[in-house]
């Protein structure tokens, strides 16, 4: 004898309908795409491949990626919450402009947090981790040594060097804080490395990088911190000297 509930739909029993397999798979795929878009956009910002003031639309970005607007909207919402992007009244999305006072504030915070990571890495980094920093330092130096250095490549090597250093501190909470700062400051580095080939050749970054590597190899926390802070400070001085940041 069939029970009263056999074959009845959940709605008929006063229950919420169960999510179908299609629905669960769709939600998982959408979330996976959102994570991928978020990761790609985050890397774009961290490595300075997007400049302050650059704009895009959700529809245009979705078309470029080849996905629907939903995962793009979710990824952008996360980055807006992290102060890395902003939505304009016309619904366009923009890399925020950086006022001089905010840039100066973030530079001061960076010297404290990233200096701590550098000094800790000098004590805690493994030989392989130091070798990774050295590899990126050499890549940056090689780019700088070219007749016409590529500013975008120099920025990428610079970012890779810094983050290899910070990972070597083995402080994941600190790493998350530094990454949050770089999401905001990364685009502003366009005003340094992409100022032209001569800036890459004549800048002081390679000197600070070399001092940093030497400090890591010597296991000298204070020297590592000083080299890292000098690198941040000199780049900031150049950007401020261009007088292109809004008041």
Secondary structure in CASP SS format (residue, H / E / C, confidence):
PFRMAT SS
TARGET T0000
AUTHOR 0000-0000-0000
METHOD secondary structure of the structure
MODEL  1
X C 1.00
X C 1.00
X C 1.00
X C 1.00
X C 1.00
X C 1.00
X C 1.00
X C 1.00
X C 1.00
X H 1.00
X H 1.00
X H 1.00
X H 1.00
X C 1.00
X C 1.00
X C 1.00
X C 1.00
X C 1.00
X C 1.00
X C 1.00
X H 1.00
X H 1.00
X H 1.00
X H 1.00
X H 1.00
X H 1.00
X H 1.00
X H 1.00
X H 1.00
X H 1.00
X H 1.00
X H 1.00
X H 1.00
X H 1.00
X H 1.00
X H 1.00
X H 1.00
X H 1.00
X H 1.00
X H 1.00
X H 1.00
X H 1.00
X H 1.00
X H 1.00
X H 1.00
X H 1.00
X C 1.00
X C 1.00
X C 1.00
X C 1.00
X C 1.00
X C 1.00
X C 1.00
X C 1.00
X E 1.00
X E 1.00
X C 1.00
X H 1.00
X H 1.00
X H 1.00
X H 1.00
X H 1.00
X H 1.00
X H 1.00
X H 1.00
X C 1.00
X C 1.00
X C 1.00
X H 1.00
X H 1.00
X H 1.00
X H 1.00
X H 1.00
X H 1.00
X H 1.00
X H 1.00
X H 1.00
X H 1.00
X H 1.00
X H 1.00
X H 1.00
X C 1.00
X C 1.00
X C 1.00
X C 1.00
X E 1.00
X E 1.00
X C 1.00
X C 1.00
X C 1.00
X C 1.00
X C 1.00
X E 1.00
X E 1.00
X C 1.00
X C 1.00
X C 1.00
X C 1.00
X C 1.00
X H 1.00
X H 1.00
X H 1.00
X H 1.00
X H 1.00
X H 1.00
X H 1.00
X H 1.00
X H 1.00
X H 1.00
X H 1.00
X H 1.00
X H 1.00
X H 1.00
X H 1.00
X H 1.00
X H 1.00
X H 1.00
X H 1.00
X H 1.00
X H 1.00
X H 1.00
X H 1.00
X H 1.00
X H 1.00
X C 1.00
X C 1.00
X H 1.00
X H 1.00
X H 1.00
X H 1.00
X H 1.00
X H 1.00
X H 1.00
X H 1.00
X H 1.00
X H 1.00
X H 1.00
X H 1.00
X H 1.00
X H 1.00
X H 1.00
X H 1.00
X H 1.00
X H 1.00
X C 1.00
X C 1.00
X C 1.00
X C 1.00
X C 1.00
X C 1.00
X H 1.00
X H 1.00
X H 1.00
X H 1.00
X H 1.00
X H 1.00
X H 1.00
X H 1.00
X H 1.00
X H 1.00
X H 1.00
X H 1.00
X H 1.00
X H 1.00
X H 1.00
X H 1.00
X H 1.00
X C 1.00
X C 1.00
X C 1.00
X C 1.00
X H 1.00
X H 1.00
X H 1.00
X H 1.00
X H 1.00
X H 1.00
X H 1.00
X H 1.00
X H 1.00
X H 1.00
X H 1.00
X H 1.00
X H 1.00
X H 1.00
X H 1.00
X H 1.00
X H 1.00
X H 1.00
X H 1.00
X H 1.00
X H 1.00
X H 1.00
X C 1.00
X C 1.00
X C 1.00
X H 1.00
X H 1.00
X H 1.00
X H 1.00
X H 1.00
X H 1.00
X C 1.00
X C 1.00
X H 1.00
X H 1.00
X H 1.00
X H 1.00
X H 1.00
X H 1.00
X H 1.00
X H 1.00
X H 1.00
X H 1.00
X H 1.00
X H 1.00
X H 1.00
X H 1.00
X C 1.00
X C 1.00
X H 1.00
X H 1.00
X H 1.00
X H 1.00
X H 1.00
X H 1.00
X H 1.00
X H 1.00
X H 1.00
X H 1.00
X H 1.00
X H 1.00
X H 1.00
X H 1.00
X H 1.00
X H 1.00
X H 1.00
X H 1.00
X H 1.00
X H 1.00
X H 1.00
X C 1.00
X C 1.00
X C 1.00
X C 1.00
X C 1.00
X C 1.00
END
